[in-house]
């Protein structure tokens, strides 16, 4: 990676620290001078900041924890990730780099894209929408649900590409074929949400069964696009990102091919994500001369305690909030499984003697939806949980 990106980082983050007291405090605590950054080694002197740390800082100093290096009038949107974590969206055309994925897939002018990603609170829907339009395509903002209507839309508007979770893509494809026949299915490209486990094998089956090419990108609400698929393995790293694969405890970069936490520094510093630990695990497939990563593998899982369920990260804090909000609840545990290609999450509740079980189940389900922004698939009352039981148990890849 050229020295110019480190010069840009040095200038941008030195200026940002003067506008963002939280960022300035982070640098001061580490004895880190952003203006002195001239190489990857210089950058690595700053300890990694975890997503959980950002969450804590924002609770202490809402909404942005003193990290916004811009005026509020320049913030176009505020996204809300589970936690909640607030992420300001500033300038960044093309879906903050996601247009590179559409261009890589050959989707552009003349294509009609049905975008089923969520448009409220989280950035996925808007990022895909902006990116597809920047690539020249026409977008239908579909969202999730209304399967019969969306199947009709696919057929009657000539949809050529769908952006969706794997499960919802399969639901839509099967509904079109069931209702209108195989000849009505004209979709050629699918942009699917990344999954763990047999992700690539599942994609190959989809490609064979539905006659589409499948594509994916690695993006986060904090950073926008980190990497995208091209004709090679894994994800090619966005040219405006410095990516490292680091030991999740020490923060030291690990050798190429060894799994670790994806740590990212953005060139732009209006929302200053520098040495930011995403919590995702991957390994480097290719590296630049300076040791930064130019291509990363598919994600291997989470290095922290959060579990990704239907494209949303559910943190242990959510289960704590469920206990607090549920009358008579003493403890709770969520278990995530995969059933028929769908990720399921169920909650077990331990109640005080005399507590109303029906009311508790309703309250727990409502609290979970409020905090995590996805629905729980079931709430059950249990006599007890194992001592020291984890708040979230991930069994979907078992």
C-alpha distance (Angstrom), angle and dihedral (degrees) to the residues before:
residue distance angle dihedral
X1 . . .
X2 3.79 . .
X3 3.78 122.7 .
X4 3.80 89.6 -119.8
X5 3.78 93.3 78.6
X6 3.81 90.8 54.6
X7 3.80 90.5 48.3
X8 3.81 88.5 51.4
X9 3.82 90.7 48.3
X10 3.81 91.4 49.3
X11 3.80 93.1 52.1
X12 3.80 95.6 40.5
X13 3.79 97.5 48.2
X14 3.80 95.2 41.7
X15 3.80 87.9 55.8
X16 3.81 92.3 42.3
X17 3.81 92.4 54.5
X18 3.80 89.4 60.9
X19 3.81 90.3 56.5
X20 3.82 100.4 36.9
X21 3.82 114.8 57.1
X22 3.80 92.9 -170.4
X23 3.79 91.3 55.8
X24 3.80 91.0 45.5
X25 3.81 90.0 52.3
X26 3.81 90.6 50.3
X27 3.80 90.9 53.1
X28 3.80 92.9 45.3
X29 3.81 92.7 50.2
X30 3.79 89.8 53.7
X31 3.80 95.5 41.8
X32 3.78 86.7 -122.3
X33 3.80 124.4 156.5
X34 3.82 109.2 -160.4
X35 3.80 91.5 -167.4
X36 3.82 89.1 63.8
X37 3.81 94.3 59.7
X38 3.78 109.9 119.9
X39 3.78 102.6 142.4
X40 3.78 144.3 20.0
X41 3.81 89.5 -94.8
X42 3.81 90.1 56.9
X43 3.80 91.4 48.8
X44 3.80 92.1 49.4
X45 3.82 91.0 62.0
X46 3.81 87.0 78.9
X47 3.83 112.4 84.9
X48 3.80 116.6 -119.6
X49 3.80 115.9 -97.8
X50 3.80 112.9 -140.9
X51 3.80 124.3 -142.5
X52 3.80 88.4 -120.1
X53 3.81 89.2 56.8
X54 3.80 91.0 52.6
X55 3.81 88.7 50.7
X56 3.82 90.9 53.2
X57 3.81 92.8 46.9
X58 3.79 91.8 50.8
X59 3.80 92.3 51.0
X60 3.80 89.2 53.4
X61 3.82 93.8 46.2
X62 3.81 110.8 18.9
X63 2.89 139.0 -126.0
X64 3.81 104.8 12.1
X65 3.80 103.8 2.3
X66 3.79 91.9 -120.5
X67 3.80 91.9 -64.5
X68 3.80 100.5 113.3
X69 3.80 107.2 108.2
X70 3.79 93.7 -170.8
X71 3.78 140.5 62.8
X72 3.78 116.6 -87.7
X73 3.81 89.4 -121.6
X74 3.81 87.5 66.4
X75 3.81 92.8 56.3
X76 3.79 109.0 99.6
X77 3.80 96.9 -174.7
X78 3.79 140.3 1.6
X79 3.78 114.4 -141.7
X80 3.79 121.2 -158.7
X81 3.79 119.0 -146.8
X82 3.82 122.7 -171.9
X83 3.78 111.9 -74.1
X84 2.98 81.4 43.1
X85 3.79 102.8 -90.5
X86 3.80 116.3 174.3
X87 3.80 117.4 -141.9
X88 3.80 120.0 -173.9
X89 3.79 116.6 -144.1
X90 3.78 112.4 -145.7
X91 3.78 130.7 167.0
X92 3.77 114.5 -30.9
X93 3.78 118.2 128.8
X94 3.76 124.0 -156.8
X95 3.78 94.3 45.3
X96 3.81 90.3 -61.1
X97 3.79 91.3 -60.2
X98 3.79 98.8 -37.2
X99 3.81 90.8 115.4
X100 3.81 85.9 77.6
X101 3.80 88.5 70.1
X102 3.81 93.4 53.7
X103 3.79 91.5 47.1
X104 3.80 90.4 48.4
X105 3.81 89.1 53.3
X106 3.80 92.2 48.9
X107 3.81 93.5 -115.5
X108 3.79 115.0 143.0
X109 3.80 142.1 98.3
X110 3.79 111.5 23.9
X111 3.81 94.5 23.2
X112 3.80 122.3 114.9
X113 3.80 111.9 -149.2
X114 3.80 122.9 -161.2
X115 3.79 105.3 -154.6
X116 3.81 112.5 -161.6
X117 3.79 98.3 171.0
X118 3.80 117.4 119.9
X119 3.80 114.9 -86.2
X120 3.80 99.3 -167.3
X121 3.81 126.5 83.3
X122 3.82 96.3 -24.2
X123 3.82 120.2 73.6
X124 3.80 100.9 -131.5
X125 3.79 97.9 95.5
X126 3.78 96.5 45.7
X127 3.80 94.5 41.9
X128 3.80 92.5 53.4
X129 3.80 90.2 43.6
X130 3.81 93.7 51.7
X131 3.80 92.3 42.5
X132 3.80 95.3 51.1
X133 3.79 91.4 48.0
X134 3.82 91.1 47.5
X135 3.81 87.8 54.3
X136 3.80 88.9 53.8
X137 3.81 100.6 -103.1
X138 3.81 128.9 132.3
X139 3.81 113.8 -116.5
X140 3.81 131.4 -148.8
X141 3.85 108.9 -163.5
X142 3.77 99.1 -141.5
X143 3.77 108.2 158.0
X144 3.79 121.7 -168.8
X145 3.80 123.7 -49.8
X146 3.82 133.5 24.9
X147 3.79 88.9 95.4
X148 3.80 96.7 175.6
X149 3.81 92.8 48.6
X150 3.78 93.3 45.8
X151 3.80 90.8 49.7
X152 3.81 88.3 53.8
X153 3.81 90.0 48.5
X154 3.82 91.0 51.7
X155 3.78 91.7 54.0
X156 3.80 101.2 38.8
X157 3.82 98.7 42.7
X158 3.78 95.5 41.5
X159 3.81 97.5 -118.3
X160 3.81 109.6 -160.6
X161 3.80 99.4 178.9
X162 3.79 136.2 33.6
X163 3.81 129.1 -160.2
X164 3.81 108.8 -158.2
X165 3.75 149.4 121.3
X166 3.78 111.8 -82.2
X167 3.80 92.2 -109.2
X168 3.80 95.3 50.4
X169 3.80 92.3 44.5
X170 3.82 88.9 56.0
X171 3.81 90.6 47.4
X172 3.81 92.1 52.1
X173 3.80 95.1 43.7
X174 3.79 92.7 49.9
X175 3.82 91.6 46.8
X176 3.82 92.2 52.2
X177 3.81 92.4 48.9
X178 3.82 93.4 43.2
X179 3.81 93.9 48.5
X180 3.79 104.3 33.4
X181 3.80 105.3 18.7
X182 3.76 133.4 -108.5
X183 3.81 94.1 -74.9
X184 3.82 90.2 61.8
X185 3.81 91.2 62.9
X186 3.83 104.8 96.1
X187 3.82 100.6 155.2
X188 3.80 112.0 128.9
X189 3.81 104.3 173.4
X190 3.81 133.6 43.7
X191 3.79 126.0 -170.9
X192 3.78 103.3 -158.8
X193 3.78 134.2 -171.1
X194 3.79 114.9 -105.1
X195 3.77 117.6 -106.7
X196 3.77 136.4 -175.7
X197 3.79 126.0 -121.4
X198 3.81 118.0 32.7
X199 3.81 92.2 0.7
X200 3.80 97.5 141.0
X201 3.81 93.3 42.0
X202 3.80 89.4 51.8
X203 3.81 90.5 50.8
X204 3.79 92.1 51.0
X205 3.82 89.1 53.3
X206 3.81 91.0 49.7
X207 3.79 91.5 49.4
X208 3.79 91.6 51.0
X209 3.80 96.0 43.3
X210 3.82 99.1 43.5
X211 3.80 104.1 27.1
X212 3.79 95.9 -120.5
X213 3.77 136.3 126.5
X214 3.81 112.5 -126.1
X215 3.79 126.3 -144.5
X216 3.78 136.7 -179.6
X217 3.79 140.7 -176.3
X218 3.76 135.5 -161.4
X219 3.79 110.7 -125.8
X220 3.79 135.9 150.0
X221 3.79 133.2 -159.8
X222 3.81 89.8 -118.7
X223 3.80 96.9 51.8
X224 3.78 110.6 17.9
X225 3.79 112.2 -141.0
X226 3.81 115.6 10.8
X227 3.81 99.0 168.6
X228 3.78 140.5 -13.0
X229 3.78 138.9 -160.1
X230 3.77 122.0 -99.2
X231 3.79 127.4 159.0
X232 3.80 92.5 -57.7
X233 3.77 135.5 75.9
X234 3.79 120.3 -74.1
X235 3.81 121.7 -14.0
X236 3.79 127.7 -34.8
X237 3.80 108.2 -136.0
X238 3.81 119.3 -113.3
X239 3.81 110.0 -106.1
X240 3.82 91.4 -125.1
X241 3.80 93.6 57.4
X242 3.79 130.0 79.8
X243 3.79 105.7 -151.3
X244 3.79 127.4 -168.3
X245 3.80 131.2 176.5
X246 3.79 105.8 -138.4
X247 3.76 141.4 -179.0
X248 3.83 102.8 -96.4
X249 3.82 91.8 -136.2
X250 3.80 105.5 38.6
X251 3.80 98.6 27.7
X252 3.80 90.0 -134.7
X253 3.79 117.0 140.4
X254 3.81 113.3 -104.4
X255 3.83 125.5 -141.4
X256 3.79 119.9 -85.3
X257 3.79 111.1 -82.2
X258 3.81 94.4 25.3
X259 3.82 115.8 111.6
X260 3.77 120.3 -118.1
X261 3.79 143.4 134.0
X262 3.80 119.1 -50.8
X263 3.82 106.1 -120.0
X264 3.79 117.5 -171.4
X265 3.80 137.2 -169.4
X266 3.79 118.1 -167.7
X267 3.79 120.1 -144.9
X268 3.81 90.8 -138.7
X269 3.81 115.4 69.9
X270 3.80 105.7 -169.2
X271 3.81 85.0 104.8
X272 3.81 94.8 26.2
X273 3.76 108.4 -140.5
X274 3.80 102.5 168.1
X275 3.83 120.3 160.5
X276 3.80 88.0 -8.5
X277 3.80 116.2 175.5
X278 3.78 108.6 -140.5
X279 3.79 94.1 -166.5
X280 3.81 89.7 -127.0
X281 3.80 120.9 123.7
X282 3.81 122.5 -137.4
X283 3.79 139.6 132.7
X284 3.78 133.3 -122.9
X285 3.79 116.3 -100.6
X286 3.81 95.5 178.9
X287 3.79 133.4 9.6
X288 3.78 137.7 -159.1
X289 3.79 121.6 -118.7
X290 3.80 91.5 -96.2
X291 3.82 92.0 54.4
X292 3.79 98.5 -103.4
X293 3.78 115.1 131.4
X294 3.79 120.4 -99.8
X295 3.81 97.4 176.7
X296 3.80 128.5 24.0
X297 3.77 131.5 -164.8
X298 3.76 125.8 -113.4
X299 3.79 110.5 -76.4
X300 3.78 114.5 -81.0
X301 3.79 98.6 -163.0
X302 3.80 139.9 -77.5
X303 3.79 123.7 -47.5
X304 3.80 92.4 -158.9
X305 3.75 134.0 54.6
X306 3.80 97.4 -88.1
X307 3.80 118.9 104.9
X308 3.80 123.6 -151.1
X309 3.80 111.9 -128.9
X310 3.79 120.3 179.5
X311 3.82 90.6 -21.0
X312 3.83 93.6 -49.4
X313 3.81 123.2 105.2
X314 3.81 110.9 -131.6
X315 3.79 113.2 -156.9
X316 3.82 126.2 -156.3
X317 3.80 86.4 -115.9
X318 3.81 88.4 69.8
X319 3.80 90.7 60.9
X320 3.79 89.8 48.4
X321 3.80 88.6 53.8
X322 3.81 89.8 50.4
X323 3.81 90.5 56.1
X324 3.81 91.5 48.2
X325 3.81 92.7 49.1
X326 3.81 96.9 44.5
X327 3.84 116.2 85.9
X328 3.77 111.1 -124.2
X329 3.81 95.5 6.3
X330 3.81 117.1 145.0
X331 3.80 100.1 174.3
X332 3.79 142.0 -11.2
X333 3.76 141.0 -165.5
X334 3.80 131.7 -166.6
X335 3.79 121.8 -148.7
X336 3.79 120.8 -162.5
X337 3.81 119.2 -155.2
X338 3.79 137.7 164.9
X339 3.79 118.2 -124.5
X340 3.81 122.9 176.5
X341 3.81 91.6 -17.6
X342 3.81 91.6 -51.7
X343 3.78 123.5 112.5
X344 3.81 111.9 -129.8
X345 3.79 130.2 -167.0
X346 3.78 123.9 -165.4
X347 3.79 130.4 -179.9
X348 3.79 127.7 -141.8
X349 3.83 115.3 -156.8
X350 3.80 130.1 -159.9
X351 3.81 111.2 -156.7
X352 3.77 136.4 -162.6
X353 3.78 116.2 -106.8
X354 3.79 110.4 -80.9
X355 3.81 95.8 18.3
X356 3.80 116.5 142.1
X357 3.80 106.3 -108.8
X358 3.81 96.7 -161.6
X359 3.80 93.2 50.5
X360 3.80 90.5 46.1
X361 3.80 92.9 52.3
X362 3.80 91.3 50.8
X363 3.80 93.5 46.1
X364 3.81 92.6 47.4
X365 3.80 92.7 50.7
X366 3.80 91.5 49.0
X367 3.81 93.1 46.8
X368 3.79 92.0 48.9
X369 3.81 92.3 50.6
X370 3.81 90.9 48.2
X371 3.81 94.2 50.2
X372 3.81 101.7 34.7
X373 3.83 99.1 28.6
X374 3.78 93.4 -136.3
X375 3.78 128.0 90.7
X376 3.76 121.7 -104.8
X377 3.80 113.5 -124.8
X378 3.78 94.7 -140.2
X379 3.79 144.8 -12.0
X380 3.78 121.3 -150.1
X381 3.79 134.2 -179.8
X382 3.81 115.8 -125.6
X383 3.79 130.9 -176.3
X384 3.79 94.0 -126.6
X385 3.79 146.5 -21.2
X386 3.79 125.6 -130.1
X387 3.78 113.8 -85.7
X388 3.79 109.7 -92.4
X389 3.81 91.9 11.2
X390 3.81 116.2 173.2
X391 3.77 115.7 -108.2
X392 3.82 90.7 -130.6
X393 3.78 125.2 30.1
X394 3.79 118.4 -166.1
X395 3.81 111.5 -150.2
X396 3.80 98.4 149.8
X397 3.80 94.4 100.8
X398 3.80 96.5 37.7
